[in-house]
Amino acid sequence: MFPELKRLIEQMGKDRGIERDVIVRALEDAMLVAARKKLGADVELEAHYNDELGEIEVFQFKTVVEKVLDTETQISFDEARSTLDDEAQLGDVLGQKIDSSTFGRIAVQTAKQIIIQRVKDAERDKIYEEYHDKKGQIANGFVQRFEGGNIIVNLGRAEGLLPANEQVFKETYKRGDRIRSYIFDVKKITKGPQIILSRTHPEFLRSLFELEVPEISEGLIEIVNVSREPGRRSKIAVRTRDKDIDPVGACVGMRGARVQNVVQELKGEKIDIVPYADDQAKYVCNALAPAKVNRVFVDEENRAMEVIVPDDQLSLAIGKNGQNVRLAVKLTGWKIDVKSETAAAEKTDELYKDLMKIPGIGEITAEKLVKVGLKSVAMLAAADSQQLAAIPGVGEATAAHWIQEASKVLNQEIEGK
């Protein structure tokens, strides 16, 4: 049935990259199916590969009895002793080798189909395991074909799927084009492993920098976070614990070579490399580059910052359609409210006027209160007198008086409403 089986097993394992045991098990199972088609489903059978003989041996098992009622499952005591085992006892189950050449053409064809299917399944499992381990890495391939808006990518031993929603809007490809993408996910489906690719994922940008900048792959520079609007603009925050290394300079490279290689791969996507800072206010200011920032008010509780920029820097800080500040928000994780100096001054004037309702508080004092976060009569009324007294030039008696007067003003406003 299988001439030169030993050589066939070795060759199949070599050509398909499948473990020998998987192929042997497939052959054994196939022979069992062929045997059952010939002998029936109720017969007790086993199949084993004999490496010395280079063949799959099939054994039919029968119980030793005095009187045979079913020749397929039973064997007489005398026959068992004379043909199989001269020490056989009643009730023993003995195996008898079957001539596989008697299985017939249909049975053999069925066996071959099972072997082919098992080998395919083994190949799929191997590809799944291989690419599942590569999840989160970059894959290189060729555009093989198009299915709807999706691109099927030839990765060598497997095909990858680049869905329409994982493609950059302005990129176009034709059959045979080289394409680099990020292995976003690997799934098991009926047809085999499905390798999902992406060119829009933020981690694709991170992986490209890891390839271009040796200091990142060596662990000398850390990519803290990435925010991206694919095809348009991205920001990447970097830092290092080594004072002798400039993380931004290393990522930019000599004459901008490293970052330009990434920009070229992303078909012209603009990339801002932002130095990370433990001081979160400074980090937010860095993230808003290239805009210059005059001052920042931090609201730790709500993880929010009010950023004041020169009037001529407002459009730069916000960016086209709010892109720059939106990317900065994604990068830092802080809510960012950007205001021009003029708008901030108008708002501050309103704050000063509110606080100046309290007897004894003039413009200079109101400015001090705003700087420490006391921006309204209600906040002053709820303030702690000791914390208020800690402000230079304010004593405990004055602090207590302001809090009392603020409470009166607040009550009058509530009653007036």
N, C-alpha and C positions, 0 to 999 in steps of 0.2 A: 504493500500500500504506500509506504513512504521509503523509497530507495535512498540509500546513503543518508539515513535520517540524522546520524550524528553530525555529519558535515553540514547538513541543512540547518540544524539547530545553531551551530556555531556561526554559520554565514548570516543567518537571519538576525542573530543577536548583534553581530558586527555591523551589518548594513542599517538596521533600524535603531540601534542603540538601546535595545531592550534586554533586561536581565535574562540569563539562561533559564532560571527557575520559572519565570513567567511563561516562556515559550513551552517548556516541558509540561507545565500544568495545563496549558491550552491544548496541547496534543493529547494528554491523558483524558481530559474532559471530552474532547472530540471523539476519541475512540470509544468512550463509554456510551456516547449518544449513538454512534454507529452500531454498537453491540446491542443496545436496547431496541433499536429499530428492527434488528434481525431476530432477537430472542424474546422480546416483550418487556413490558415495564415492571413486572413483578419479580423478575429474575434478580438475584443478588450478585452484583458484579463489582470488580475493582480493576483499575488500570494503573500500571506502573511502568516507568521508563527504565529499561535495562541498558545501562551505559556500555557494558561490555559487549552485548549483542547488537547495540545500536537499534533497538526496536521498542515499540510500546507493547507490553504484554498485557493481555486482558484475561482475568481469571473469573470463572463462574463458581460460586460457592453453593454447596449442597450439604444437607444434613444427613448423617448416617442413620438409616432406619432398617428395621427388619423387613418390612413390606413397603415397597415403593408405591405411593398413590399419585405422586406428581413428579414426573421425570425431570422437570426443569429445576425443581428445588430440593429434590431428595435423591439419595443414592443408596443402594442396598449394602448391607454389612459386608457381604462376600465380595462384591465388586470394589468397594472402597479399599478392602485389605489387599485385593489382588492387583489393583491398578494405581492406587494413590498412596496408601500408607498401610504397611503390614501390621501396624500397631493401633490401627483405628478402632474406636469404641463407639457403641451406640450413643447417638446424641451429639457426636463431634460434628463440627462444620469444617468441611475440607474444600480447598480451592483447586480448580482444574483449569489449566491453560487452554484457551480457545484459539483456534486458527482464524486469525483476523481476515484472511483472504476470502472467507465465506460470507462476509457481511453484505456483499452486493454493491452495485454501482450507486444506487440512490443513497445508501447509508454512507458510502465513502464520500460522495459529493456533499452531503450534509456535514460530515466531519470537516471537510476542507473549508466550508463556509464558516463554521464555528472558529476554526483556527484563524482565518482571515480577520473575523470580527474581534476575536480576543487580542490579536496583535494590534489592530487599530485602537482598541480600548487602551491597551498598554501604552501605545505611542501617545495617545491623548493625555493619559495620566502623567506620563513623563514630561510632556510639554507644559501641562498645568503646573506641576511641581517646580519646573525650571523657571517659568515666568512668574509664579507666585512669589518665589524667592527674589525675583528682580523687581517686584512692586516698589515704586518709589524711585526707580532709576530711569535713566534716559535710554531710549531705544532708537537705533538707526535702521532705516529700511527704505523701500522704494514704493511709490504709489503703484498699486497693482490694478485697481479698478475703482469705479464709483457706483454706489448703491444709494439712489435717492440723493440726499445731501451728504451722506456719509462717505468717508474715504477708507478703502480697504488697503492696508499697508502690508507689504511682504517683508517679514522680519527674518526670513531665512527658513527656519524649520517650522515657522508658524505664521499665521496672519493676525494682524492687529486691526482693531476697529477705531477709527478716529471719527466720532460722531460730529454732526454738524454743530452742536452747541459747544464742542470742545475745540473748534477751529477758530482762528483769528479772522475777524470779519473781512479784512482787506487782503488776505492771502489767497492766491489761486495756484492750483497745481494741474499738471497734466500727467498722463500715464507714463511711468518710467522715471519721474522726478525723484531725486533723493529727498528724504524727509526725516527729520529728527523730532521725536516727541517724548512725552513723559508717560511712563506706565502708571496709569491712575488706578486701575483696578483689574483683577483677574477673576473671572467667574466660571463656574462649571455649568454648561448647558448641554442639551441633548446632543447637539452636533459636535461637542468637544469643548475645549477651553476657549473662552472669549476674553481676549486681551483688550481692555479699554485704554485708549491712548488720549492724551490731551496736549494741546499747545497753549491753552489759556490758563492752566492751573498756576497759582503763585509758586508752587514748589518746582515747576519747570524752570522758572527764573533762578531759584536758589540752586538747583542742580547744575545749571549752565555756569554759574559763578564758581561752583565747586570744581568743575572741570577746568575752568580758565585760570583760577587763582590757587596755586599750590599751597599757599599759607592757610587757605580754608580747609582743604582736604587733610592737611597736616595738623589741624586743630589749633593753629596759632591765631587765627582770626575766626570769630564766631559771627554767623549771620543771625541776628536777634529776631528779625521779623521781615516779612515781605508784604507789600500791598501793591496791587496791580490792576490796571484797567487795560486788558490785552489789546495790543495793536496801537495803543495811544501813549500811555505813560505808566511808569512804575517807580516805586521807592523801595530801597532796600537798606535796612539799618544794620550796621556792623560795629563790632568792638573787638578789642584785644586786651589781654592782661599784660602783654609785653610792651613796656614803655618805649622800646627801641623800634617798634613797628607802627607805621602809620596805616591803619586799616583802610581808610578811604583811598590813600595813595596806592596801596597794594592792589586794591580792586580796580582802580583806574588803569594802572600799568604805565609803562614807559610810553610817553606821548599818547596816552589813552588807548593803547593797543588792546588791553584785556577787555575793557568795557565795550570797546568798539566791536570786538568779536561777538560779544553777546548781543549788542544792538543789531549787528548784521544778521545773526541767526533769527532774531525776532523781527526782521524786515523793517527796521527803522524805529522801533518802539523806543521812546525816550526813557532814560533811566537816571534817577537821582540816587546817589549813594550818600546815605545819611550817617554821620557818626553818632552812635548811641551814647547817652549820658545817664548816669545814675540819678542826677538832678533832673527830675521829670519836666520841670519848666524849661530847662535848657534843651532837653530832648525834643520837646514840642517845637521850640524855636528852630532847632536844626531841621526838623521834619518839614517845616514851612518854607525852607530855602527853595528858591533863591531870594525870597522876600526877607527884608530886614525887620526885626521886631524891636520896639522901644521898651515895652514892659508887659508883664504878665500878672494876672490875678488868679490865684489857684483856689479852687473849691475842692478840697480833699474828699469831703463827705460824698459829694455827687460826682467825683472824678471828672471835674469840668474845669476848663481854663478860659479866661477872657484875655484875649491877646490884642494888644494895642500896637498898631503899625502906623508909620507916617502916611499921610494922605495919598502920596504918590506911589505907595507900595501896596495899597489895598487890593487893586485888581490883580497884582502879581501874587499876593498871599492867597487870595481866594482861587485864582486860576480860572481858565476858560470853563464856563458852566459849573464852577465850583470844584473843578477837578483837583487842584492842588491841596486845598484844605480837606477834601474828602479822602484823598490818599493819606494825608497826614493823620487823620482820625483813625483810619484802618491800621496804620503803622504803629501808632502809639497807644491806642486803646483809650484815649482821653476824648471827651466832648470838647470841641474847640469853637469858641465864638470869636471871630475876627472882627475888630472894629478899627476905624480910622481914628486919628487923634481928634479930629473935629467932632465926630460922633461921640467919642468918649468924653470930650470936654463938655458937650451939651448934656450928656447923662450925668456927669459929675456935678455940673452946676445945679441940676435938679436935686441931686443928693444933698449938696451943701445947703440949698434953700430949705429942704425938709428938716435937716438937723438944726438949722439956725432959728427954727421956731422955738427952740428951748432957750429960756433966759440964761444969759452968761456964755452962750456958744456963738462965737463969731466965725468968719470964713476960715481963718488959720486953724482954729481948733477943729472946725468941721472937717478940714482936709486931713488932720491927724487921725480923726475917728474913722474916716473912710479908708485910710491906708491900713488900719488894723482890722478892717472888715466890718466895722459898725456903720452900715450904709443907710440906716433908716431910724426913725423915732422908735419904732417897735423893737428893733434890735438893741437899741440903747436901753430901752425900758427893761429888757430881759437880760441885760448884761450883768456880769458878776462885778461887784464893786471893787474887789481886790485886783482883778485883772485890769479893770479900768484905771485904777489908781497907779498901776505899773507904767502907764504911758507917761513919758517925760513931761513934767510941768503940771501933772494932775495929782492932787492929793486925795486922801481917803474921804475927807469931808466934801470936797468938790465932786468926787465921783458919786457919792451918795446923793448929793443935791441934784446932779444931772439925771440920775436914775429916777428920782422922785418926780422931778419936773417932766421928764419924758413920759412917765406914767400918767400924769395929769393931762398932758397934751393928747396922748393916745385916747384917754377916756372921753375927752371933749370931742374928738373926731368921731368916736364911735356913737356918742350920744347925738351928735349933730346929724349923723346919718339916719 
